[in-house]
């Protein structure tokens, strides 16, 4: 990967007919001041996802920025931005979205205006505790965001998120993630479940644009706790490594993307796939392509069916409704796997689970929101397991010998948490 390492907003990448690439300053900049310097970043790695990750880490290190925790001529005058930030703060605004960065609010191309525009805006908002979200950005804005600690999110989709924007959203999310930003899909209607799944798996904001009285509360409840906190994955939904080579060859294979949740050495995956031609009805995804080397229980979140996939096996995803979404949980040596709160799109998010310990038995610390009196935790067991509430209360349990899925209904202690232990008999 080759890119500028600074001066992003006035840089230009060029490729010759022979295939050589170069990084430098845009030719529109006629003169450079004495002492001016420009750096280029070159990264070699194994696999596109690792290359993007290492490239982004290097870029962030150069700019001294870290990813925040989850959760035309333009006005350059800092006095204007201070006044605007004060107005927004007085109105209770917590995030300011700067739209039309690609053209309508593009600063005049010189060595000072682009930096002054973004810098004065960011500094003024930071002084009032307001974060900034970049919208309709160019690649230069992604990279320049490393200079502004209060730019945690970026819109990686065009207006009105829908099916035709899924590909570009996922690939743009790869760039955003590399430079320490959380992606956002833009709005959609809450009755569009696949769009809601994708937006929730982005690990960024989730927003809908429903008409008054048209909100599908049942769908939205799958994304959030009762207090409105989004239950998220640890990492954004991104195309798996094999997709880059496949799309570079224009094979039009089904898109397969994945996000993850990790608790210690335990890693669970969320896999979303969809066809990209009318003839595609399903796809088989080797576990090795998902970087998984142990048996997993695959749970189809929409149909509520599932089964064990042995190591070196493949995940079968069917496109009956135009896409498929499954969660993969590791099966331990005792034949146990935690599926989590399967009413939520991200069933194993850290907003729901404070800790998951697997030492043969499963020990799960569950977080309850205000108003959540009971929660049902699901999992897989090769044989009917035993349950014990180490904190809080165990109200009811069940085990289906056909599906081998168990469910345990728990209630919190006074701390707002419950600790459930699942033991193989």
C-alpha positions as CSV (number, residue, x, y, z in Angstrom):
1,X,0.0,0.0,0.0
2,X,1.3,3.4,-1.0
3,X,-0.1,6.7,0.3
4,X,0.9,10.2,1.5
5,X,2.0,10.3,5.1
6,X,1.2,14.0,5.6
7,X,-0.1,17.0,3.6
8,X,-3.1,14.8,2.8
9,X,-5.5,17.5,1.6
10,X,-3.1,18.8,-1.1
11,X,-1.6,15.4,-2.0
12,X,-2.1,13.5,-5.3
13,X,-1.6,9.9,-6.2
14,X,-0.7,9.0,-9.8
15,X,-0.4,5.8,-11.7
16,X,1.5,5.5,-15.0
17,X,0.3,3.4,-18.0
18,X,3.1,1.0,-17.1
19,X,1.6,0.5,-13.7
20,X,4.1,2.4,-11.5
21,X,2.6,4.5,-8.7
22,X,3.7,7.8,-7.2
23,X,2.7,10.0,-4.3
24,X,3.4,13.7,-4.2
25,X,1.9,17.2,-4.0
26,X,-1.0,18.2,-6.3
27,X,0.3,20.0,-9.4
28,X,-2.2,22.8,-8.7
29,X,0.3,23.9,-6.0
30,X,2.7,25.9,-8.1
31,X,5.3,26.8,-5.5
32,X,6.5,25.3,-2.2
33,X,8.0,27.4,0.6
34,X,11.6,26.9,1.7
35,X,12.0,24.0,4.2
36,X,8.7,22.4,3.0
37,X,8.8,18.6,3.3
38,X,6.4,15.8,2.3
39,X,6.5,12.2,3.4
40,X,5.2,9.0,1.7
41,X,4.1,5.8,3.5
42,X,4.7,2.3,1.9
43,X,3.4,-0.9,3.6
44,X,4.0,-4.5,2.6
45,X,2.0,-7.2,4.4
46,X,0.2,-10.6,4.1
47,X,-3.4,-10.1,3.2
48,X,-5.3,-6.9,2.5
49,X,-6.9,-6.6,5.9
50,X,-3.6,-6.9,7.7
51,X,-2.0,-4.4,5.3
52,X,-4.8,-1.9,5.9
53,X,-4.5,-2.4,9.6
54,X,-0.7,-1.9,9.7
55,X,-0.9,1.1,7.3
56,X,-3.6,2.7,9.4
57,X,-1.7,2.0,12.7
58,X,1.4,3.7,11.2
59,X,-0.6,6.7,10.0
60,X,-2.2,7.1,13.4
61,X,1.2,6.8,15.2
62,X,2.6,9.5,13.0
63,X,-0.3,11.8,13.9
64,X,-0.4,10.9,17.6
65,X,-4.0,9.9,17.5
66,X,-5.7,6.8,18.9
67,X,-9.1,5.3,18.0
68,X,-11.7,6.6,20.6
69,X,-13.6,4.0,22.8
70,X,-17.2,2.6,21.5
71,X,-19.2,3.9,21.6
72,X,-15.7,26.0,-2.8
73,X,-14.5,28.6,-0.4
74,X,-15.5,27.9,3.2
75,X,-15.4,29.8,6.4
76,X,-11.9,29.6,7.9
77,X,-12.3,32.3,10.6
78,X,-11.8,30.7,14.1
79,X,-14.1,33.4,15.5
80,X,-17.0,32.0,13.4
81,X,-16.3,28.4,14.6
82,X,-16.1,29.5,18.2
83,X,-19.4,31.2,17.9
84,X,-20.9,28.2,16.1
85,X,-19.6,25.8,18.7
86,X,-21.1,27.9,21.5
87,X,-24.5,28.0,19.8
88,X,-24.4,24.2,19.3
89,X,-23.3,23.6,22.9
90,X,-26.1,25.8,24.2
91,X,-28.6,23.7,22.2
92,X,-27.3,20.5,23.8
93,X,-25.6,19.2,20.6
94,X,-23.1,16.4,21.2
95,X,-21.9,15.7,17.6
96,X,-21.6,18.1,14.7
97,X,-21.7,16.5,11.2
98,X,-19.7,18.4,8.6
99,X,-21.4,17.4,5.3
100,X,-20.5,17.9,1.6
101,X,-16.7,17.7,2.3
102,X,-16.1,16.4,-1.3
103,X,-17.3,19.5,-3.1
104,X,-19.7,22.1,-1.6
105,X,-17.6,22.7,1.5
106,X,-14.2,22.1,-0.1
107,X,-11.6,24.7,0.8
108,X,-9.6,26.5,-1.8
109,X,-6.7,24.3,-2.7
110,X,-3.5,25.8,-1.2
111,X,-1.2,25.0,1.6
112,X,-3.2,26.7,4.3
113,X,-6.9,26.8,3.7
114,X,-7.8,23.1,3.9
115,X,-5.9,22.7,7.2
116,X,-7.4,25.9,8.6
117,X,-10.9,24.8,7.7
118,X,-10.8,21.4,9.4
119,X,-8.5,22.5,12.2
120,X,-10.4,25.6,13.3
121,X,-13.7,23.7,13.1
122,X,-12.4,20.8,15.1
123,X,-10.6,22.9,17.7
124,X,-13.7,25.0,18.4
125,X,-15.9,22.0,18.8
126,X,-13.4,20.3,21.0
127,X,-13.4,23.3,23.4
128,X,-17.1,22.7,23.9
129,X,-16.9,18.9,24.2
130,X,-18.5,18.3,20.8
131,X,-17.4,15.6,18.5
132,X,-17.2,16.0,14.7
133,X,-18.4,13.5,12.1
134,X,-17.0,13.8,8.6
135,X,-19.6,13.3,5.8
136,X,-19.2,12.8,2.1
137,X,-15.5,12.7,2.6
138,X,-12.6,12.2,0.1
139,X,-9.8,9.7,1.0
140,X,-7.8,12.8,2.1
141,X,-10.4,13.5,4.8
142,X,-10.1,10.0,6.2
143,X,-6.3,10.3,6.5
144,X,-6.4,13.9,7.8
145,X,-8.8,12.9,10.6
146,X,-5.7,11.5,12.4
147,X,-4.9,15.1,13.3
148,X,-8.2,15.7,15.2
149,X,-8.9,13.8,18.4
150,X,-12.6,14.7,18.4
151,X,-13.3,13.1,15.0
152,X,-14.4,9.6,16.0
153,X,-16.8,8.7,13.3
154,X,-17.2,9.1,9.5
155,X,-20.1,8.5,7.1
156,X,-18.9,5.8,4.7
157,X,-22.1,5.6,2.7
158,X,-23.8,8.0,0.3
159,X,-27.2,9.4,1.3
160,X,-30.1,7.1,2.2
161,X,-28.4,3.7,3.0
162,X,-29.9,0.9,0.9
163,X,-28.9,-2.3,-1.0
164,X,-27.0,-0.7,-3.8
165,X,-24.6,1.0,-1.3
166,X,-23.7,-2.1,0.7
167,X,-20.5,-2.9,-1.3
168,X,-19.1,0.6,-1.1
169,X,-20.0,1.0,2.5
170,X,-18.1,-2.2,3.5
171,X,-15.0,-1.3,1.5
172,X,-15.0,2.3,2.7
173,X,-15.4,1.0,6.3
174,X,-12.1,-0.8,5.8
175,X,-10.4,2.5,5.2
176,X,-12.2,4.2,8.0
177,X,-11.2,1.4,10.5
178,X,-7.6,1.5,9.5
179,X,-7.3,5.2,10.4
180,X,-9.1,4.9,13.7
181,X,-12.6,5.9,12.7
182,X,-16.0,4.2,13.3
183,X,-18.1,4.0,10.2
184,X,-21.7,5.1,9.8
185,X,-24.2,4.0,7.2
186,X,-26.5,7.0,7.0
187,X,-30.2,6.6,7.7
188,X,-32.7,4.0,6.4
189,X,-36.2,2.9,7.5
190,X,-36.4,0.8,10.6
191,X,-38.6,-1.8,8.9
192,X,-35.6,-2.7,6.7
193,X,-34.1,-5.4,8.8
194,X,-31.0,-6.2,6.6
195,X,-30.0,-2.5,6.6
196,X,-30.5,-2.4,10.4
197,X,-28.3,-5.5,10.8
198,X,-25.5,-4.0,8.6
199,X,-25.7,-0.6,10.5
200,X,-25.5,-2.3,13.9
201,X,-22.6,-4.5,12.8
202,X,-20.7,-1.4,11.7
203,X,-19.9,-0.8,15.4
204,X,-20.6,2.9,14.8
205,X,-23.8,5.0,15.2
206,X,-27.2,3.7,14.1
207,X,-29.8,6.1,12.8
208,X,-33.2,5.8,11.1
209,X,-35.2,8.2,9.0
210,X,-38.8,7.0,9.6
211,X,-41.9,9.1,9.0
212,X,-43.7,10.1,12.2
213,X,-45.5,7.1,13.7
214,X,-43.8,4.6,11.3
215,X,-41.0,3.4,13.4
216,X,-40.6,-0.3,13.8
217,X,-39.8,-0.5,17.5
218,X,-39.5,-4.3,17.5
219,X,-36.7,-4.2,15.0
220,X,-34.9,-1.3,16.8
221,X,-35.1,-3.2,20.1
222,X,-32.8,-5.8,18.5
223,X,-30.1,-3.2,18.2
224,X,-30.3,-1.5,21.6
225,X,-30.8,-2.2,25.3
226,X,-33.9,-0.6,26.9
227,X,-31.8,2.4,27.9
228,X,-31.0,3.1,24.2
229,X,-27.4,1.9,24.4
230,X,-26.4,0.1,21.1
231,X,-25.1,-3.4,21.7
232,X,-22.1,-3.5,19.3
233,X,-19.3,-5.7,18.0
234,X,-15.8,-4.9,19.0
235,X,-14.8,-4.3,15.3
236,X,-16.7,-3.0,12.3
237,X,-18.1,-5.3,9.7
238,X,-15.5,-5.7,7.0
239,X,-15.0,-7.8,3.8
240,X,-13.0,-10.9,4.6
241,X,-9.6,-11.2,3.0
242,X,-10.6,-13.3,0.1
243,X,-13.0,-10.7,-1.1
244,X,-10.3,-8.3,-2.2
245,X,-8.6,-10.7,-4.6
246,X,-12.0,-11.9,-5.9
247,X,-13.3,-8.4,-6.6
248,X,-10.0,-7.3,-8.1
249,X,-10.5,-10.1,-10.6
250,X,-14.2,-9.0,-11.1
251,X,-15.5,-12.5,-10.2
252,X,-18.7,-11.0,-8.6
253,X,-18.7,-13.7,-6.0
254,X,-21.1,-13.3,-3.1
255,X,-20.0,-10.7,-0.6
256,X,-18.9,-12.1,2.8
257,X,-18.1,-9.7,5.6
258,X,-17.3,-10.3,9.3
259,X,-17.0,-8.4,12.6
260,X,-15.9,-9.9,15.9
261,X,-16.3,-9.8,19.7
262,X,-13.4,-11.0,21.9
263,X,-13.4,-11.9,25.6
264,X,-9.9,-12.9,26.6
265,X,-8.8,-15.7,24.3
266,X,-12.4,-16.4,23.2
267,X,-13.4,-14.9,19.9
268,X,-16.9,-14.9,18.4
269,X,-17.7,-13.8,14.9
270,X,-20.7,-12.1,13.2
271,X,-20.8,-13.0,9.5
272,X,-23.1,-11.3,6.9
273,X,-23.3,-12.4,3.3
274,X,-25.3,-11.5,0.2
275,X,-25.5,-12.4,-3.5
276,X,-24.2,-10.1,-6.2
277,X,-25.8,-11.9,-9.2
278,X,-29.3,-13.3,-9.7
279,X,-28.0,-16.9,-9.9
280,X,-26.4,-17.0,-6.5
281,X,-28.5,-18.8,-4.0
282,X,-25.9,-19.6,-1.3
283,X,-22.2,-19.5,-0.5
284,X,-19.9,-21.9,1.4
285,X,-17.4,-20.1,3.5
286,X,-14.4,-22.1,4.8
287,X,-13.8,-21.5,8.5
288,X,-10.1,-20.9,7.5
289,X,-11.3,-17.9,5.4
290,X,-12.8,-16.5,8.7
291,X,-9.5,-17.2,10.5
292,X,-11.2,-19.7,12.8
293,X,-9.4,-22.9,13.6
294,X,-11.7,-24.6,16.1
295,X,-15.2,-26.1,16.0
296,X,-17.9,-23.5,16.2
297,X,-21.7,-23.3,16.6
298,X,-23.2,-21.4,13.7
299,X,-26.5,-19.6,14.7
300,X,-28.7,-18.1,12.0
301,X,-30.0,-15.0,13.6
302,X,-33.0,-14.6,11.3
303,X,-34.3,-18.2,11.2
304,X,-33.1,-19.1,14.8
305,X,-31.6,-22.4,13.5
306,X,-28.0,-23.6,13.9
307,X,-25.5,-26.4,14.1
308,X,-21.9,-27.3,14.9
309,X,-19.3,-26.9,12.2
310,X,-16.1,-28.9,12.8
311,X,-12.7,-27.4,12.4
312,X,-11.7,-27.2,8.8
313,X,-15.4,-27.2,7.9
314,X,-17.4,-24.5,6.0
315,X,-20.2,-22.2,6.9
316,X,-23.2,-22.5,4.5
317,X,-25.1,-19.2,4.0
318,X,-28.4,-19.2,2.2
319,X,-29.8,-16.2,0.4
320,X,-33.5,-17.0,0.8
321,X,-34.4,-13.5,1.8
322,X,-31.6,-11.7,-0.2
323,X,-28.9,-12.0,2.5
324,X,-27.9,-14.2,5.5
325,X,-26.6,-13.3,8.9
326,X,-25.0,-15.9,11.2
327,X,-23.1,-15.7,14.5
328,X,-20.2,-18.1,15.2
329,X,-19.4,-19.1,18.8
330,X,-16.4,-21.4,19.7
331,X,-17.3,-24.9,21.0
332,X,-15.1,-25.8,24.0
333,X,-13.8,-29.3,24.8
334,X,-16.8,-29.8,27.1
335,X,-19.2,-29.4,24.2
336,X,-20.4,-25.9,25.3
337,X,-20.8,-22.7,23.3
338,X,-22.3,-19.4,24.4
339,X,-24.6,-17.8,21.9
340,X,-25.5,-14.9,24.2
341,X,-28.5,-12.6,24.2
342,X,-29.9,-13.8,20.8
343,X,-32.7,-11.2,20.8
344,X,-29.9,-8.7,20.0
345,X,-28.3,-8.5,16.6
346,X,-24.9,-8.5,18.3
347,X,-25.6,-11.2,20.8
348,X,-22.3,-11.1,22.5
349,X,-21.6,-7.4,22.8
350,X,-19.7,-5.9,25.7
351,X,-22.6,-3.6,26.4
352,X,-24.5,-6.8,27.5
353,X,-21.7,-9.0,28.9
354,X,-19.1,-7.6,31.3
355,X,-17.0,-10.9,31.2
356,X,-17.1,-14.4,29.7
357,X,-14.8,-16.9,31.2
358,X,-14.3,-20.4,29.7
359,X,-12.3,-22.9,31.7
360,X,-14.3,-26.0,30.7
361,X,-17.4,-24.5,32.4
362,X,-18.9,-21.2,31.2
363,X,-19.0,-18.3,33.6
364,X,-20.9,-15.3,32.2
365,X,-21.3,-11.8,33.8
366,X,-24.5,-10.2,32.4
367,X,-25.2,-6.5,32.4
368,X,-28.8,-5.3,32.7
369,X,-30.0,-1.9,31.7
370,X,-32.5,0.1,33.7
371,X,-36.0,-1.5,33.2
372,X,-34.6,-4.9,32.2
373,X,-35.9,-7.2,34.9
374,X,-35.0,-10.5,33.2
375,X,-32.8,-11.6,30.3
376,X,-32.6,-14.9,28.5
377,X,-29.1,-16.2,27.7
378,X,-28.8,-18.9,25.1
379,X,-26.1,-21.4,24.2
380,X,-25.2,-24.8,22.7
381,X,-24.5,-27.9,24.7
382,X,-23.9,-31.4,23.4
383,X,-25.8,-32.8,26.4
384,X,-28.2,-31.1,28.8
385,X,-26.1,-28.9,31.1
386,X,-26.4,-27.8,34.7
387,X,-27.0,-24.1,35.6
388,X,-26.1,-22.1,38.7
389,X,-26.7,-18.4,39.5
390,X,-23.5,-17.1,41.2
391,X,-25.0,-13.7,41.4
392,X,-28.6,-12.6,40.8
393,X,-31.4,-15.1,40.3
394,X,-32.0,-18.0,37.9
395,X,-35.7,-18.0,37.1
396,X,-36.0,-20.7,34.5
397,X,-34.0,-23.0,32.2
398,X,-34.7,-25.1,29.2
399,X,-32.9,-27.5,26.8
400,X,-34.0,-28.7,23.4
401,X,-32.4,-32.2,22.7
402,X,-33.1,-31.8,19.0
403,X,-31.4,-28.4,18.4
404,X,-29.2,-28.8,21.5
405,X,-29.8,-25.1,22.4
406,X,-30.2,-24.2,26.0
407,X,-31.8,-21.1,27.4
408,X,-31.5,-19.6,30.9
409,X,-33.7,-16.8,32.2
410,X,-31.8,-14.6,34.7
411,X,-32.6,-11.7,36.9
412,X,-30.1,-9.1,38.2
413,X,-28.7,-8.6,41.7
414,X,-28.8,-5.1,43.2
415,X,-25.6,-4.3,41.3
416,X,-27.5,-4.5,38.0
417,X,-25.6,-7.6,37.0
418,X,-26.0,-11.4,37.2
419,X,-23.4,-14.1,37.0
420,X,-24.5,-17.4,35.3
421,X,-22.5,-20.6,35.4
422,X,-23.1,-23.4,32.8
423,X,-21.6,-26.8,33.6
424,X,-21.6,-30.0,31.5
425,X,-23.3,-32.8,33.5
